Amino acid sequence: MTARRVNDWLEQELLDDWHVIADLESMEVGIDRRTKLFGVDLVATVFATSEIRVERPDTGRSVASQKKYGFLWASLGSPDRDVVEISEAREVDRHLVTGGSIAVNVSGLRLVENFLDMGHFPFIHTDYLGVEPHTEVPPYSVEISSDDELWTRDCRFFQPVASPTAKGGFMVDYVYRVIRPYTVSLYKSNPNQQERMDSIYLFVQPVDEENCVAHPYLCYLKDGIDEATVRWFMQLIFAQDKPILENQFPKRLPLDPRAETPIRADASSVFYRRWLRSHKINYGAITAAG
Ligand SMILES: [Fe+2]
């Protein structure tokens, strides 16, 4: 897939794609919600009829919008594909939880990269997603699928409290998947039904090149856990990531190949950056051309 730039401002792939701009649970009927997407001001309104409108104050025009998975989605262009398909959302034995929207002062691409990184678990999510001395990230495989998604498989990591229902530590299997430049998901072993996986989707709203809002969507098996606990755990973990992310420098993600650090645990990061380059993504990045 080849992305084109538009007016030297935004890649066609990003312009035409769907992006979450709000968690519907946080919106009230008739109360305007102001937000930004790619630096463009938007005003979203939910009507009593449950219809929605998302308008650009700079042009006075509506943009494409829809509700799905409990979120409000918008596109600044002409979408030629739908919102990401999530088959778990049809499984009745799962909690489907929007995890609250978290504003982060960093490029959304940095947020995705951090989401893919297991190496930080013992240091940032100490006693939850990792613990010393279990700091090694065992080798895993990374590949680009035939439909141009980035998949990281066979990831294993020792976690003291992998999820709110975990009783004691265990080796957790992870699969990561970059679906679109600002959309990533992970699948991890469920502590009670180890043959099935809980999944977390992260929809990143690029507010501008150095600010984003993380909109997590959690699809946890209901077995032994309630919805409030699922949300609480996600917010706890995210609160640990936020200050680390906001201290990253530069705020945008460097995509110059010379900026890569070739250590094994960083394989998913190296592939993500390469994949973004193949999509010619510049928004939120620092490219070799500057
Ligand atoms: Fe983290």
Boltz pocket constraint, residues with backbone or C-beta under 6 A from the ligand:
constraints:
  - pocket:
      binder: B
      contacts: [[A, 114], [A, 117], [A, 120], [A, 124], [A, 125], [A, 237], [A, 241]]
      max_distance: 6.0
